Amino acid sequence: MDQPQPQRRRRIDRIIAADYLDGLGQRSAAELRAMRDECRQEESRLSYNRRLLHGTLDIVRAELARRAGAEQAPGGLLEQLTSILADEPPAAPRAVRDAPLYDPERADGRRREDAHLADALLVRLPDLDDAEVAALAERLSGEERTISGERRTVLAHLDRLQEELMARYRDGSATVDEVVASVARPGAGGQQDPGRP
C-alpha cells in the first residue's frame, strides 16, 4: 500500500514559522543572503496581493455605502470605479525598498490569498442582496488582516537577516567579494523564482 506523500510547506509558511530565524549565528553568509532574498520575494507577493485586495474592498464598501443611501456621484458602480480606486497622496514619502517586482503570471499554483481575485461574487456584486454584500466585505477584511499580519512578520525577519549580514560585513566574517562572486555564478545564493513556494 502506497504511503501518502508529505505535503510540502509553502514558502510563506516556512518564512513566518517561529523557527525560521533559529540558528542564524551558525548559518553561512550565503545562506543568510538566500533567506533574505526569499523574504524579499515573499514580501513583494504579499504587497501585490494586499494592494489588489484593498481595491476589491473599496469597491465592496462603496456598494454598501450606496445601498445605505450615501451620496454618490452620478452613474452606476462601473462609472464610479475611477474615483473609488483613486489613491490618496501618501502622508510621507515611502522608503525605497530593494525588492523584486512580483509577477503574478509566474506564480506557481493558486494560493489562499489570491482566491479573491477570481471570485465571481465581485462580478455579480450589484445582484447580491445586502446580507451577501456585507458577508463578502467581512470575508475580504479578514483576508486583509491575515495578509497584513504575514507581511509584518516577513518584514521583521527581513530586518533581522539584514542586521546579521551587516554585522558580519563589519566584523570581516563576510565580504563584499563573496556577494559579487555569488551573483556571478548562475543559480548561486539559493535564488528562487518569485512565484515559487
GROMACS elastic network, one bead per residue, 0.5 to 0.9 nm:
[ bonds ]
;  ai    aj funct       b0    kb
    2     5     6  0.88090   500
    4     7     6  0.87942   500
    5     8     6  0.88401   500
    8   197     6  0.89729   500
    9    12     6  0.81914   500
    9    13     6  0.61725   500
    9    14     6  0.66132   500
    9   197     6  0.77414   500
   10    13     6  0.52458   500
   10    14     6  0.65267   500
   10    15     6  0.88287   500
   10   196     6  0.84898   500
   11    14     6  0.51837   500
   11    15     6  0.62073   500
   11    16     6  0.87398   500
   11    38     6  0.80888   500
   11    42     6  0.76920   500
   11   196     6  0.75130   500
   12    15     6  0.50833   500
   12    16     6  0.61372   500
   12    17     6  0.83862   500
   12    39     6  0.85222   500
   12    42     6  0.66861   500
   12   150     6  0.79801   500
   12   154     6  0.83481   500
   12   197     6  0.70816   500
   13    16     6  0.54974   500
   13    17     6  0.60087   500
   13   197     6  0.89253   500
   14    17     6  0.52637   500
   14    18     6  0.87225   500
   14    19     6  0.84954   500
   14    20     6  0.64914   500
   15    18     6  0.83847   500
   15    19     6  0.86848   500
   15    20     6  0.57368   500
   15    21     6  0.84897   500
   15    35     6  0.85146   500
   15    38     6  0.83358   500
   15    39     6  0.70393   500
   15    42     6  0.85622   500
   15   153     6  0.83200   500
   15   154     6  0.67142   500
   15   157     6  0.79181   500
   16    19     6  0.83603   500
   16    20     6  0.68074   500
   16   150     6  0.67871   500
   16   151     6  0.89291   500
   16   153     6  0.60830   500
   16   154     6  0.63604   500
   16   157     6  0.81373   500
   17    20     6  0.54398   500
   17    21     6  0.86223   500
   18    21     6  0.75438   500
   18    22     6  0.82391   500
   19    22     6  0.51317   500
   19    23     6  0.87646   500
   20    23     6  0.87686   500
   20   157     6  0.83517   500
   21    24     6  0.59187   500
   21   157     6  0.73102   500
   21   160     6  0.83498   500
   21   161     6  0.81371   500
   22    25     6  0.85166   500
   23    26     6  0.54554   500
   23    27     6  0.66965   500
   24    27     6  0.52559   500
   24    28     6  0.83609   500
   24    32     6  0.75868   500
   24   161     6  0.81622   500
   24   164     6  0.77823   500
   25    28     6  0.81455   500
   25   164     6  0.81438   500
   27    30     6  0.81095   500
   27    31     6  0.60597   500
   27    32     6  0.66574   500
   28    31     6  0.51713   500
   28    32     6  0.63832   500
   28    33     6  0.87213   500
   28   174     6  0.87450   500
   29    32     6  0.50171   500
   29    33     6  0.61550   500
   29    34     6  0.86028   500
   29   164     6  0.89597   500
   29   165     6  0.68333   500
   29   168     6  0.79851   500
   29   173     6  0.85035   500
   29   174     6  0.63703   500
   29   175     6  0.89477   500
   29   178     6  0.85603   500
   29   179     6  0.88288   500
   30    33     6  0.51139   500
   30    34     6  0.62081   500
   30    35     6  0.86783   500
   30   178     6  0.82266   500
   30   179     6  0.79858   500
   30   182     6  0.78809   500
   30   188     6  0.85515   500
   30   189     6  0.55364   500
   30   190     6  0.78713   500
   31    34     6  0.50611   500
   31    35     6  0.62073   500
   31    36     6  0.85579   500
   31   189     6  0.69758   500
   31   190     6  0.74006   500
   32    35     6  0.50842   500
   32    36     6  0.60701   500
   32    37     6  0.85546   500
   32   161     6  0.64595   500
   32   162     6  0.83869   500
   32   164     6  0.80685   500
   32   165     6  0.70499   500
   32   189     6  0.88972   500
   33    37     6  0.60646   500
   33    38     6  0.86571   500
   33   161     6  0.78844   500
   33   162     6  0.84067   500
   33   165     6  0.77107   500
   33   179     6  0.86513   500
   33   189     6  0.66395   500
   33   190     6  0.80821   500
   33   191     6  0.88997   500
   34    37     6  0.50744   500
   34    38     6  0.62980   500
   34    39     6  0.86327   500
   34   188     6  0.89075   500
   34   189     6  0.53266   500
   34   191     6  0.60463   500
   34   192     6  0.84552   500
   35    38     6  0.52521   500
   35    39     6  0.62128   500
   35    40     6  0.86726   500
   35   158     6  0.82642   500
   35   161     6  0.75903   500
   35   190     6  0.80692   500
   35   191     6  0.88769   500
   36    39     6  0.50990   500
   36    40     6  0.62506   500
   36    41     6  0.87392   500
   36   157     6  0.81451   500
   36   158     6  0.57673   500
   36   159     6  0.86838   500
   36   161     6  0.60302   500
   36   162     6  0.71032   500
   37    40     6  0.50293   500
   37    41     6  0.62357   500
   37    42     6  0.86276   500
   37    99     6  0.83959   500
   37   100     6  0.89921   500
   37   158     6  0.86122   500
   37   189     6  0.88048   500
   37   190     6  0.83397   500
   37   191     6  0.67580   500
   37   192     6  0.81027   500
   38    42     6  0.60662   500
   38    43     6  0.84584   500
   38   190     6  0.86619   500
   38   191     6  0.72952   500
   38   192     6  0.69145   500
   38   193     6  0.89477   500
   38   194     6  0.77853   500
   39    42     6  0.51207   500
   39    43     6  0.60105   500
   39    44     6  0.85069   500
   39   154     6  0.60633   500
   39   155     6  0.75428   500
   39   157     6  0.74593   500
   39   158     6  0.59444   500
   40    43     6  0.51372   500
   40    44     6  0.61818   500
   40    45     6  0.87557   500
   40    98     6  0.78732   500
   40    99     6  0.54067   500
   40   100     6  0.69421   500
   40   154     6  0.81723   500
   40   155     6  0.82236   500
   40   158     6  0.71753   500
   41    44     6  0.51298   500
   41    45     6  0.63990   500
   41    46     6  0.87606   500
   41    99     6  0.67618   500
   41   100     6  0.61080   500
   41   101     6  0.79577   500
   41   102     6  0.72582   500
   41   192     6  0.84444   500
   41   193     6  0.83436   500
   41   194     6  0.53345   500
   41   195     6  0.81459   500
   42    45     6  0.50597   500
   42    46     6  0.61409   500
   42    47     6  0.85129   500
   42   102     6  0.86131   500
   42   151     6  0.82982   500
   42   154     6  0.75592   500
   42   194     6  0.72495   500
   42   195     6  0.85002   500
   42   197     6  0.87994   500
   43    46     6  0.50755   500
   43    47     6  0.60030   500
   43    48     6  0.85137   500
   43    99     6  0.79593   500
   43   150     6  0.87621   500
   43   151     6  0.60366   500
   43   152     6  0.88930   500
   43   154     6  0.63799   500
   43   155     6  0.70569   500
   44    47     6  0.51740   500
   44    48     6  0.62115   500
   44    49     6  0.87472   500
   44    99     6  0.64972   500
   44   100     6  0.64838   500
   44   101     6  0.62824   500
   44   102     6  0.55253   500
   44   194     6  0.84540   500
   45    48     6  0.51313   500
   45    49     6  0.62776   500
   45    50     6  0.85155   500
   45   101     6  0.80965   500
   45   102     6  0.53599   500
   45   103     6  0.80759   500
   45   104     6  0.81398   500
   45   194     6  0.77639   500
   45   195     6  0.79757   500
   46    49     6  0.51708   500
   46    50     6  0.59265   500
   46    51     6  0.85165   500
   46   102     6  0.88488   500
   46   113     6  0.82726   500
   46   147     6  0.65291   500
   46   148     6  0.79811   500
   46   150     6  0.79582   500
   46   151     6  0.62882   500
   47    51     6  0.60917   500
   47    52     6  0.86631   500
   47   102     6  0.86536   500
   47   147     6  0.84391   500
   47   148     6  0.84951   500
   47   151     6  0.74968   500
   48    51     6  0.53008   500
   48    52     6  0.64320   500
   48    53     6  0.86463   500
   48   101     6  0.87437   500
   48   102     6  0.67813   500
   48   103     6  0.89310   500
   48   104     6  0.87103   500
   49    52     6  0.51731   500
   49    53     6  0.60219   500
   49    54     6  0.85870   500
   49   113     6  0.69024   500
   49   114     6  0.66330   500
   49   117     6  0.87730   500
   49   147     6  0.80478   500
   50    54     6  0.61348   500
   50    55     6  0.87293   500
   50   113     6  0.85466   500
   50   143     6  0.88652   500
   50   144     6  0.65300   500
   50   147     6  0.65694   500
   50   148     6  0.72984   500
   51    54     6  0.51389   500
   51    55     6  0.64961   500
   51    56     6  0.88454   500
   52    55     6  0.51563   500
   52    56     6  0.63615   500
   52    57     6  0.87077   500
   52   117     6  0.78195   500
   53    56     6  0.50255   500
   53    57     6  0.61192   500
   53    58     6  0.85411   500
   53   113     6  0.88966   500
   53   114     6  0.88003   500
   53   116     6  0.76164   500
   53   117     6  0.78628   500
   53   140     6  0.72816   500
   53   141     6  0.87264   500
   53   143     6  0.81613   500
   53   144     6  0.67753   500
   54    57     6  0.50554   500
   54    58     6  0.61060   500
   54    59     6  0.87302   500
   54    85     6  0.89187   500
   54   140     6  0.87563   500
   54   141     6  0.88739   500
   54   144     6  0.75847   500
   55    58     6  0.50752   500
   55    59     6  0.64297   500
   55    60     6  0.88310   500
   55    84     6  0.82692   500
   55    85     6  0.60814   500
   56    59     6  0.52452   500
   56    60     6  0.63754   500
   56    61     6  0.86730   500
   56    85     6  0.89048   500
   56   116     6  0.84656   500
   56   117     6  0.83504   500
   56   122     6  0.79023   500
   56   140     6  0.80888   500
   57    60     6  0.50797   500
   57    61     6  0.59755   500
   57    62     6  0.83924   500
   57   136     6  0.88868   500
   57   137     6  0.64662   500
   57   140     6  0.65594   500
   57   141     6  0.73573   500
   58    61     6  0.51929   500
   58    62     6  0.60392   500
   58    63     6  0.86344   500
   58    84     6  0.64700   500
   58    85     6  0.68536   500
   59    62     6  0.51316   500
   59    63     6  0.63418   500
   59    64     6  0.87915   500
   59    77     6  0.80980   500
   59    81     6  0.73855   500
   59    84     6  0.66110   500
   59    85     6  0.76518   500
   59   122     6  0.86366   500
   60    63     6  0.51333   500
   60    64     6  0.63418   500
   60    65     6  0.87267   500
   60   122     6  0.77993   500
   60   125     6  0.76552   500
   60   133     6  0.70068   500
   60   134     6  0.83331   500
   60   136     6  0.76963   500
   60   137     6  0.61573   500
   61    65     6  0.61357   500
   61    66     6  0.85278   500
   61   133     6  0.86357   500
   61   134     6  0.85171   500
   61   137     6  0.68606   500
   62    65     6  0.50274   500
   62    66     6  0.61002   500
   62    67     6  0.86424   500
   62    70     6  0.89929   500
   62    77     6  0.81751   500
   62    84     6  0.71992   500
   63    66     6  0.50075   500
   63    67     6  0.62499   500
   63    68     6  0.86086   500
   63    77     6  0.72669   500
   63   125     6  0.79765   500
   63   126     6  0.77674   500
   63   133     6  0.80231   500
   64    67     6  0.51881   500
   64    68     6  0.62257   500
   64    69     6  0.88442   500
   64    70     6  0.88954   500
   64   130     6  0.75730   500
   64   133     6  0.70088   500
   64   134     6  0.72246   500
   64   137     6  0.87492   500
   65    69     6  0.64438   500
   65    70     6  0.53423   500
   65    71     6  0.83524   500
   65    72     6  0.86364   500
   66    69     6  0.52702   500
   66    70     6  0.52670   500
   66    71     6  0.72420   500
   66    72     6  0.67151   500
   66    77     6  0.89752   500
   67    70     6  0.73725   500
   67   130     6  0.78146   500
   69    72     6  0.83521   500
   72    75     6  0.83660   500
   72    80     6  0.86222   500
   73    76     6  0.84654   500
   73    79     6  0.88481   500
   73    80     6  0.70479   500
   74    79     6  0.80666   500
   74    80     6  0.80030   500
   75    78     6  0.78094   500
   75    79     6  0.55576   500
   75    80     6  0.68492   500
   76    79     6  0.54211   500
   76    80     6  0.65083   500
   77    80     6  0.51840   500
   77    81     6  0.64091   500
   77   126     6  0.81289   500
   78    81     6  0.53807   500
   78    82     6  0.84454   500
   79    82     6  0.73729   500
   79    83     6  0.87748   500
   80    83     6  0.56251   500
   80    84     6  0.61335   500
   80    85     6  0.86944   500
   81    85     6  0.59603   500
   81    86     6  0.83316   500
   82    85     6  0.54619   500
   82    86     6  0.60156   500
   83    86     6  0.51373   500
   83    87     6  0.87126   500
   84    87     6  0.86280   500
   87    90     6  0.84606   500
   88    91     6  0.87214   500
   89    92     6  0.86203   500
   90    93     6  0.65776   500
   90    94     6  0.77306   500
   91    94     6  0.89690   500
   93    96     6  0.89242   500
   94    97     6  0.87059   500
   96    99     6  0.89676   500
   97   100     6  0.89784   500
   99   102     6  0.89054   500
  100   194     6  0.78815   500
  101   194     6  0.84633   500
  102   105     6  0.89554   500
  102   106     6  0.84996   500
  102   107     6  0.86793   500
  102   194     6  0.65964   500
  102   195     6  0.77199   500
  103   106     6  0.56521   500
  103   107     6  0.69728   500
  103   194     6  0.74846   500
  103   195     6  0.73741   500
  104   107     6  0.51316   500
  104   108     6  0.88009   500
  104   195     6  0.72378   500
  105   108     6  0.85764   500
  105   195     6  0.83405   500
  106   193     6  0.79992   500
  106   194     6  0.74470   500
  106   195     6  0.54114   500
  106   196     6  0.82068   500
  107   110     6  0.76766   500
  107   193     6  0.85246   500
  107   194     6  0.71896   500
  107   196     6  0.63583   500
  107   197     6  0.87451   500
  108   111     6  0.86988   500
  108   195     6  0.53379   500
  108   196     6  0.53941   500
  108   197     6  0.73085   500
  109   195     6  0.84775   500
  109   196     6  0.84948   500
  110   113     6  0.85270   500
  110   114     6  0.66118   500
  110   115     6  0.72141   500
  111   114     6  0.53021   500
  111   115     6  0.65389   500
  112   115     6  0.53728   500
  112   116     6  0.82595   500
  112   143     6  0.89660   500
  113   116     6  0.71005   500
  113   117     6  0.86578   500
  113   143     6  0.69369   500
  113   144     6  0.87119   500
  113   146     6  0.86284   500
  113   147     6  0.71692   500
  114   117     6  0.56826   500
  114   118     6  0.78053   500
  115   118     6  0.59796   500
  115   119     6  0.66611   500
  116   120     6  0.85905   500
  116   121     6  0.89690   500
  116   122     6  0.86404   500
  116   140     6  0.76752   500
  116   143     6  0.88422   500
  117   120     6  0.86878   500
  117   122     6  0.88338   500
  118   121     6  0.88207   500
  118   122     6  0.85842   500
  119   122     6  0.61036   500
  119   123     6  0.76371   500
  120   123     6  0.52248   500
  120   124     6  0.64463   500
  120   125     6  0.85931   500
  121   124     6  0.50611   500
  121   125     6  0.58399   500
  121   128     6  0.79506   500
  121   133     6  0.87429   500
  121   136     6  0.80017   500
  122   126     6  0.84956   500
  122   136     6  0.86881   500
  123   126     6  0.80655   500
  123   127     6  0.89957   500
  124   127     6  0.54160   500
  124   128     6  0.65657   500
  125   128     6  0.54047   500
  125   129     6  0.86044   500
  125   132     6  0.89067   500
  125   133     6  0.70791   500
  126   129     6  0.81686   500
  126   133     6  0.88904   500
  128   131     6  0.80171   500
  128   132     6  0.58544   500
  128   133     6  0.62119   500
  129   132     6  0.53965   500
  129   133     6  0.64042   500
  129   134     6  0.87891   500
  130   133     6  0.52013   500
  130   134     6  0.61773   500
  130   135     6  0.85946   500
  131   134     6  0.51306   500
  131   135     6  0.60993   500
  131   136     6  0.85931   500
  132   135     6  0.50422   500
  132   136     6  0.61430   500
  132   137     6  0.86645   500
  133   136     6  0.50634   500
  133   137     6  0.62545   500
  133   138     6  0.87003   500
  134   137     6  0.51203   500
  134   138     6  0.62832   500
  134   139     6  0.87133   500
  135   138     6  0.50880   500
  135   139     6  0.61798   500
  135   140     6  0.86455   500
  136   139     6  0.51118   500
  136   140     6  0.61600   500
  136   141     6  0.84928   500
  137   140     6  0.52338   500
  137   141     6  0.60724   500
  137   142     6  0.86630   500
  138   141     6  0.50405   500
  138   142     6  0.62703   500
  138   143     6  0.87570   500
  139   142     6  0.51401   500
  139   143     6  0.63987   500
  139   144     6  0.87496   500
  140   144     6  0.61752   500
  140   145     6  0.86999   500
  141   144     6  0.50052   500
  141   145     6  0.63040   500
  141   146     6  0.87068   500
  142   145     6  0.51603   500
  142   146     6  0.63054   500
  142   147     6  0.87397   500
  143   146     6  0.50832   500
  143   147     6  0.61744   500
  143   148     6  0.85107   500
  144   147     6  0.52111   500
  144   148     6  0.60032   500
  144   149     6  0.84849   500
  145   148     6  0.51623   500
  145   149     6  0.60822   500
  145   150     6  0.86333   500
  146   149     6  0.52050   500
  146   150     6  0.62564   500
  146   151     6  0.86195   500
  147   150     6  0.51319   500
  147   151     6  0.60899   500
  147   152     6  0.86589   500
  148   151     6  0.50347   500
  148   152     6  0.62167   500
  148   153     6  0.87525   500
  149   152     6  0.51876   500
  149   153     6  0.64438   500
  149   154     6  0.87694   500
  150   153     6  0.51895   500
  150   154     6  0.62308   500
  150   155     6  0.86698   500
  151   154     6  0.50345   500
  151   155     6  0.60989   500
  151   156     6  0.85525   500
  152   155     6  0.51624   500
  152   156     6  0.61852   500
  152   157     6  0.86930   500
  153   156     6  0.50907   500
  153   157     6  0.62382   500
  153   158     6  0.85444   500
  154   157     6  0.51272   500
  154   158     6  0.60589   500
  154   159     6  0.86405   500
  155   159     6  0.61597   500
  155   160     6  0.86349   500
  156   159     6  0.51649   500
  156   160     6  0.63161   500
  156   161     6  0.87544   500
  157   160     6  0.50527   500
  157   161     6  0.61750   500
  157   162     6  0.85572   500
  158   161     6  0.51983   500
  158   162     6  0.61543   500
  158   163     6  0.86030   500
  159   162     6  0.51169   500
  159   163     6  0.61514   500
  159   164     6  0.87048   500
  160   163     6  0.50837   500
  160   164     6  0.62907   500
  160   165     6  0.87282   500
  161   164     6  0.51181   500
  161   165     6  0.62409   500
  161   166     6  0.86146   500
  162   165     6  0.51296   500
  162   166     6  0.60915   500
  162   167     6  0.85524   500
  163   166     6  0.51393   500
  163   167     6  0.61345   500
  163   168     6  0.86971   500
  164   167     6  0.51473   500
  164   168     6  0.63842   500
  164   169     6  0.88245   500
  165   168     6  0.51408   500
  165   169     6  0.63304   500
  165   170     6  0.87150   500
  165   174     6  0.77115   500
  166   169     6  0.50583   500
  166   170     6  0.61989   500
  166   171     6  0.87169   500
  166   174     6  0.88043   500
  167   170     6  0.51140   500
  167   171     6  0.62630   500
  167   172     6  0.85285   500
  167   173     6  0.86569   500
  167   174     6  0.88295   500
  168   171     6  0.51963   500
  168   172     6  0.58988   500
  168   173     6  0.51025   500
  168   174     6  0.52201   500
  168   175     6  0.79724   500
  169   172     6  0.51553   500
  169   173     6  0.63495   500
  169   174     6  0.50210   500
  169   175     6  0.57475   500
  169   176     6  0.75002   500
  170   173     6  0.79031   500
  170   174     6  0.81750   500
  170   175     6  0.88786   500
  171   174     6  0.77572   500
  172   175     6  0.63605   500
  174   177     6  0.85450   500
  174   178     6  0.71806   500
  174   179     6  0.87417   500
  175   178     6  0.54811   500
  175   179     6  0.70482   500
  176   179     6  0.50798   500
  176   180     6  0.63956   500
  176   181     6  0.86665   500
  177   180     6  0.51260   500
  177   181     6  0.61190   500
  177   182     6  0.85830   500
  178   181     6  0.50715   500
  178   182     6  0.60797   500
  178   183     6  0.86251   500
  179   182     6  0.51639   500
  179   183     6  0.62587   500
  179   184     6  0.86360   500
  179   189     6  0.86318   500
  180   183     6  0.52394   500
  180   184     6  0.62065   500
  180   185     6  0.88671   500
  181   184     6  0.50742   500
  181   185     6  0.64288   500
  181   188     6  0.87020   500
  182   185     6  0.53273   500
  182   186     6  0.80175   500
  182   187     6  0.84354   500
  182   188     6  0.52710   500
  182   189     6  0.58872   500
  183   186     6  0.71190   500
  183   187     6  0.82292   500
  183   188     6  0.64763   500
  183   189     6  0.73608   500
  184   188     6  0.78939   500
  185   188     6  0.53753   500
  185   189     6  0.85646   500
  186   189     6  0.89430   500
  187   190     6  0.66534   500
  187   191     6  0.64180   500
  187   192     6  0.85454   500
  188   191     6  0.67203   500
  191   194     6  0.88475   500
  192   195     6  0.81633   500
  192   196     6  0.67468   500
  192   197     6  0.86853   500
  193   196     6  0.53759   500
  193   197     6  0.86015   500
  194   197     6  0.81997   500
